[in-house]
């Protein structure tokens, strides 16, 4: 009888150990990342004793089927940035400073080069978020996942003080500012892939200034950690909404209080060409607004008198923004957002 082993069943412990060793080397080469004992049973992170009544805030997310675009493009260098961004951008909505990040990679067969490129992106995302890569898990699942397929999940923990929490009241007349996105970020890719398949599109198709469809779809998610936390610390913004799956339609209401609704002026929205390209394949405006960020990764709400302070603060981060709406008072809460006008997808 032939002897069986873990390796013959499709799981290579030696390859896994080699990958962990590579991750350690990547982290040790980077002085900005806090040291962590990668490869141990757990990761440890000391809390800052200066923070009074610390509250830990957690978030977890993935990058969805953007992974398939990376596979089709054979480019895995940026989806790790997406993974970090999707988690930290959720944390900062609650005014939490990201502390540490952990990742989970599940695959049918471990490809060290591919996985290393993903980790390099995660490291980039952690550096931009000023948080530590504390650890993670890479799992081989033969016969469950195809050899060339994988999935990602990210987990991030942040911290904020429980003393004198900044919770200003939303009122009629507050303005809504949209911080522009880098592109689709990490949502809506199942619809995009359907468009590509049905219309037999090539990812090499030129879309915008010699950028191909594939290149635009792989643009990494913008990380808003530094500007948002500074705007909160200076009490310039009252709250914000991270525009992810569900678009503006589903995400903005999550940041609105009782008896407050949002008026969005669609005519003032700046829509990048990638969204216009998607819209051209007979996708309704309503569907665009509830599937994609349509050009805005974060919506900020502030008193209109704070606009000068906002402009002075945001300019150093080199982010582009637009005033796209305001808040109103309404007892009728059946519609938390009123969309006015139409988006100019043809400009």
C-alpha positions as CSV (number, residue, x, y, z in Angstrom):
1,X,0.0,0.0,0.0
2,X,1.3,3.4,-0.9
3,X,2.1,5.6,2.1
4,X,0.1,8.7,2.4
5,X,1.3,12.1,3.7
6,X,0.0,15.6,4.2
7,X,2.1,16.6,1.2
8,X,0.6,13.9,-1.0
9,X,-2.9,15.1,0.0
10,X,-2.1,18.6,-1.4
11,X,-0.8,20.6,1.6
12,X,2.8,21.5,1.8
13,X,4.1,22.4,5.3
14,X,7.5,23.1,4.0
15,X,6.2,25.6,1.4
16,X,4.1,27.2,4.2
17,X,7.2,27.6,6.4
18,X,9.1,29.1,3.5
19,X,6.3,31.6,2.9
20,X,6.3,32.6,6.6
21,X,10.0,33.1,6.4
22,X,9.6,35.4,3.4
23,X,7.0,37.5,5.2
24,X,9.3,37.9,8.2
25,X,12.0,39.2,5.9
26,X,9.7,41.7,4.2
27,X,8.6,43.1,7.6
28,X,12.1,43.2,9.1
29,X,13.3,45.2,6.1
30,X,10.8,47.9,6.7
31,X,11.6,50.3,9.6
32,X,8.2,52.0,9.6
33,X,6.3,48.8,10.5
34,X,6.3,47.8,14.2
35,X,8.0,44.5,14.8
36,X,5.8,41.5,15.4
37,X,6.6,37.9,16.0
38,X,5.3,36.6,12.7
39,X,5.0,32.8,12.9
40,X,4.0,32.6,16.5
41,X,0.7,31.4,17.9
42,X,-0.6,34.9,18.3
43,X,0.4,38.6,18.0
44,X,0.7,41.0,20.8
45,X,0.2,44.8,20.8
46,X,0.7,47.1,23.8
47,X,-1.9,49.8,24.3
48,X,-0.9,53.4,24.7
49,X,-1.3,54.2,28.4
50,X,-1.9,57.8,27.6
51,X,-5.3,57.0,26.1
52,X,-8.0,57.4,28.8
53,X,-10.7,54.8,29.0
54,X,-9.6,53.2,25.7
55,X,-12.2,51.6,23.4
56,X,-11.1,49.0,21.0
57,X,-12.9,49.1,17.6
58,X,-12.7,46.2,15.1
59,X,-13.5,45.7,11.4
60,X,-13.2,42.9,9.0
61,X,-13.7,42.8,5.2
62,X,-12.4,41.3,1.9
63,X,-11.9,42.6,-1.6
64,X,-14.6,40.5,-3.3
65,X,-14.3,39.4,-6.9
66,X,-11.7,42.1,-7.6
67,X,-9.5,39.1,-7.0
68,X,-10.7,37.7,-10.3
69,X,-9.6,40.8,-12.1
70,X,-6.2,40.5,-10.5
71,X,-6.0,36.9,-11.7
72,X,-7.0,37.8,-15.2
73,X,-4.4,40.6,-15.2
74,X,-1.8,38.3,-13.5
75,X,-1.1,41.2,-11.2
76,X,-1.4,40.6,-7.5
77,X,0.7,43.6,-6.2
78,X,-2.2,45.9,-5.2
79,X,-5.1,43.9,-3.9
80,X,-3.3,43.7,-0.5
81,X,-3.7,47.5,-0.4
82,X,-7.4,47.1,-1.1
83,X,-7.7,44.5,1.7
84,X,-6.2,46.9,4.3
85,X,-8.1,49.9,2.9
86,X,-11.5,48.3,3.2
87,X,-11.0,47.6,6.9
88,X,-9.2,50.8,8.0
89,X,-11.6,53.1,6.1
90,X,-14.4,51.5,8.2
91,X,-12.6,52.1,11.5
92,X,-12.0,55.8,10.9
93,X,-15.7,56.5,10.4
94,X,-15.9,55.7,14.1
95,X,-12.9,58.0,14.9
96,X,-10.7,55.0,15.7
97,X,-7.0,55.0,15.0
98,X,-5.9,51.7,13.3
99,X,-3.5,49.8,15.6
100,X,-2.9,46.4,13.9
101,X,-3.9,44.3,11.0
102,X,-4.2,40.6,10.3
103,X,-4.8,38.8,7.0
104,X,-6.2,35.4,6.0
105,X,-5.3,33.9,2.6
106,X,-7.2,30.7,1.6
107,X,-6.1,28.9,-1.6
108,X,-6.3,25.5,-3.3
109,X,-2.5,25.4,-3.7
110,X,0.0,27.9,-2.3
111,X,1.8,29.9,-4.9
112,X,4.6,31.6,-2.9
113,X,5.3,34.3,-5.5
114,X,1.7,35.2,-5.9
115,X,1.1,35.2,-2.1
116,X,4.3,37.3,-1.5
117,X,3.0,40.0,-3.9
118,X,-0.3,40.1,-2.0
119,X,1.6,40.5,1.3
120,X,3.7,43.3,-0.2
121,X,0.5,45.1,-0.9
122,X,-0.8,44.5,2.6
123,X,2.5,46.0,4.0
124,X,2.0,49.0,1.7
125,X,-1.5,49.5,3.0
126,X,-0.4,49.1,6.7
127,X,2.3,51.7,6.2
128,X,-0.1,54.2,4.7
129,X,-2.5,53.5,7.6
130,X,0.2,53.8,10.2
131,X,-0.7,50.4,11.7
132,X,1.2,47.2,12.4
133,X,0.9,44.0,10.4
134,X,0.6,41.7,13.5
135,X,0.1,38.3,11.8
136,X,-2.1,36.3,9.7
137,X,-3.0,32.8,8.3
138,X,-2.3,31.2,5.0
139,X,-4.4,28.0,4.4
140,X,-4.2,25.4,1.6
141,X,-7.5,23.8,0.8
142,X,-6.9,21.2,-1.8
143,X,-10.1,19.7,-3.4
144,X,-12.1,22.6,-1.9
145,X,-10.6,25.4,-4.0
146,X,-9.1,25.3,-7.4
147,X,-5.3,25.3,-7.5
148,X,-5.2,28.8,-9.1
149,X,-7.9,30.3,-7.0
150,X,-7.7,32.1,-3.6
151,X,-9.7,34.3,-1.3
152,X,-8.7,37.1,1.1
153,X,-10.0,38.4,4.4
154,X,-8.6,41.2,6.5
155,X,-9.1,42.1,10.2
156,X,-8.1,45.4,11.8
157,X,-8.3,46.7,15.3
158,X,-8.3,50.4,16.2
159,X,-8.5,52.5,19.3
160,X,-10.3,55.6,20.5
161,X,-10.7,57.3,23.8
162,X,-14.0,56.9,25.8
163,X,-13.4,60.3,27.4
164,X,-15.3,63.3,25.9
165,X,-16.3,61.5,22.7
166,X,-16.9,63.9,19.8
167,X,-20.5,63.4,18.9
168,X,-21.8,66.7,17.4
169,X,-25.5,66.9,16.4
170,X,-26.4,66.8,12.8
171,X,-28.7,69.7,11.8
172,X,-30.5,71.1,8.8
173,X,-28.1,73.1,6.6
174,X,-25.0,70.9,7.3
175,X,-23.1,70.3,4.0
176,X,-22.0,67.1,2.4
177,X,-18.5,66.9,0.9
178,X,-17.4,64.0,-1.2
179,X,-13.8,62.9,-1.1
180,X,-13.0,61.5,-4.6
181,X,-12.2,57.9,-4.9
182,X,-9.3,56.3,-6.9
183,X,-11.8,54.3,-8.9
184,X,-14.2,51.5,-8.1
185,X,-12.2,50.7,-4.9
186,X,-13.4,47.1,-4.1
187,X,-17.1,47.0,-4.8
188,X,-19.3,46.2,-7.7
189,X,-16.9,43.8,-9.5
190,X,-19.4,41.0,-10.0
191,X,-21.5,43.3,-12.1
192,X,-18.4,44.6,-13.9
193,X,-17.2,41.0,-14.7
194,X,-20.7,40.2,-16.0
195,X,-20.5,43.2,-18.3
196,X,-17.1,42.0,-19.5
197,X,-18.3,38.5,-20.1
198,X,-21.6,39.3,-21.8
199,X,-19.9,41.8,-24.1
200,X,-16.8,39.8,-24.7
201,X,-14.6,42.8,-23.6
202,X,-10.8,42.7,-23.3
203,X,-9.0,44.0,-20.3
204,X,-6.5,45.5,-22.7
205,X,-9.2,47.9,-24.1
206,X,-8.0,51.5,-23.8
207,X,-10.4,53.6,-21.7
208,X,-8.8,56.7,-20.2
209,X,-5.6,58.5,-21.2
210,X,-4.0,55.3,-22.5
211,X,-5.1,53.4,-19.3
212,X,-6.6,50.0,-20.1
213,X,-9.8,48.7,-18.6
214,X,-7.8,46.2,-16.6
215,X,-5.5,48.9,-15.2
216,X,-8.4,51.1,-14.1
217,X,-10.2,48.2,-12.5
218,X,-7.1,47.2,-10.5
219,X,-6.4,50.7,-9.1
220,X,-6.1,50.2,-5.4
221,X,-8.6,51.6,-2.9
222,X,-7.8,55.0,-1.5
223,X,-6.8,55.0,2.2
224,X,-8.3,58.0,4.0
225,X,-6.9,57.3,7.5
226,X,-4.7,60.4,8.0
227,X,-7.0,63.1,6.6
228,X,-10.2,61.8,8.3
229,X,-8.6,61.4,11.7
230,X,-7.1,64.9,11.5
231,X,-10.5,66.4,10.4
232,X,-12.1,64.7,13.4
233,X,-9.4,65.7,15.8
234,X,-9.8,69.4,14.8
235,X,-13.6,69.0,15.1
236,X,-14.0,70.1,11.5
237,X,-16.3,67.3,10.4
238,X,-19.2,65.9,12.4
239,X,-19.3,62.4,10.8
240,X,-18.6,60.6,7.6
241,X,-19.6,57.6,5.6
242,X,-17.4,55.1,3.9
243,X,-18.9,54.4,0.4
244,X,-18.5,50.7,-0.2
245,X,-21.0,47.9,-1.3
246,X,-24.4,49.5,-1.7
247,X,-23.0,52.7,-2.9
248,X,-24.1,56.1,-1.7
249,X,-27.7,54.8,-1.5
250,X,-27.0,52.3,1.2
251,X,-24.1,53.7,3.1
252,X,-24.8,57.4,3.6
253,X,-28.0,56.7,5.7
254,X,-25.9,54.7,8.2
255,X,-24.3,58.0,9.2
256,X,-27.5,60.0,9.5
257,X,-29.4,60.6,12.8
258,X,-33.1,60.4,13.4
259,X,-35.3,63.0,11.6
260,X,-32.3,64.0,9.4
261,X,-32.2,63.3,5.6
262,X,-29.6,64.0,2.9
263,X,-30.2,66.0,-0.3
264,X,-27.7,65.0,-3.0
265,X,-27.2,67.2,-6.0
266,X,-26.3,64.6,-8.7
267,X,-25.4,67.3,-11.1
268,X,-22.5,68.4,-8.9
269,X,-20.9,65.0,-8.9
270,X,-17.7,64.4,-10.7
271,X,-17.8,60.9,-12.3
272,X,-14.5,59.3,-13.5
273,X,-14.5,57.7,-17.0
274,X,-14.5,54.2,-15.6
275,X,-18.0,54.7,-14.2
276,X,-19.1,56.3,-17.4
277,X,-17.8,53.3,-19.3
278,X,-19.8,50.9,-17.0
279,X,-22.9,53.1,-17.3
280,X,-22.7,52.9,-21.1
281,X,-23.6,49.2,-20.9
282,X,-27.2,49.9,-20.1
283,X,-26.8,50.2,-16.4
284,X,-29.4,52.5,-14.8
285,X,-28.4,55.6,-12.8
286,X,-30.2,54.0,-9.8
287,X,-28.2,50.8,-10.1
288,X,-25.0,52.8,-10.4
289,X,-25.7,54.7,-7.2
290,X,-26.5,51.6,-5.2
291,X,-23.7,49.4,-6.5
292,X,-20.6,51.7,-7.0
293,X,-19.1,54.7,-5.1
294,X,-19.6,56.7,-8.4
295,X,-16.4,58.7,-7.7
296,X,-16.5,59.2,-4.0
297,X,-14.9,57.0,-1.4
298,X,-15.9,59.0,1.6
299,X,-18.7,61.4,2.2
300,X,-18.1,64.0,5.0
301,X,-20.7,66.0,6.9
302,X,-19.8,69.4,8.5
303,X,-21.2,72.7,9.5
304,X,-21.1,75.0,6.4
305,X,-19.0,77.6,8.5
306,X,-16.2,75.0,8.7
307,X,-15.5,74.9,5.0
308,X,-12.5,77.2,5.2
309,X,-10.9,75.2,7.9
310,X,-11.7,72.0,5.9
311,X,-10.0,73.4,2.8
312,X,-6.9,74.4,4.7
313,X,-6.6,71.0,6.3
314,X,-7.3,68.8,3.3
315,X,-5.0,70.5,0.8
316,X,-1.8,68.9,2.3
317,X,-3.2,65.5,1.6
318,X,-3.6,66.2,-2.1
319,X,-7.2,64.8,-2.2
320,X,-9.8,66.2,-4.5
321,X,-13.3,66.9,-3.2
322,X,-16.7,68.3,-4.2
323,X,-19.6,69.8,-2.3
324,X,-22.5,67.5,-3.4
325,X,-25.3,68.1,-1.0
326,X,-26.7,69.2,2.4
327,X,-28.8,67.9,5.3
328,X,-32.4,68.7,5.9
329,X,-34.9,68.0,8.7
330,X,-37.8,65.6,7.9
331,X,-40.2,63.6,10.1
332,X,-40.7,61.3,7.1
333,X,-37.8,58.8,7.3
334,X,-39.0,56.5,4.5
335,X,-36.3,58.0,2.3
336,X,-33.1,59.0,4.0
337,X,-31.6,60.4,0.8
338,X,-33.2,62.6,-1.9
339,X,-31.4,62.5,-5.1
340,X,-31.9,65.7,-7.2
341,X,-31.1,66.1,-10.8
342,X,-29.1,63.7,-12.9
343,X,-25.5,62.6,-13.1
344,X,-23.8,63.9,-16.2
345,X,-22.3,60.6,-17.5
346,X,-21.7,62.2,-20.9
347,X,-19.4,65.1,-20.1
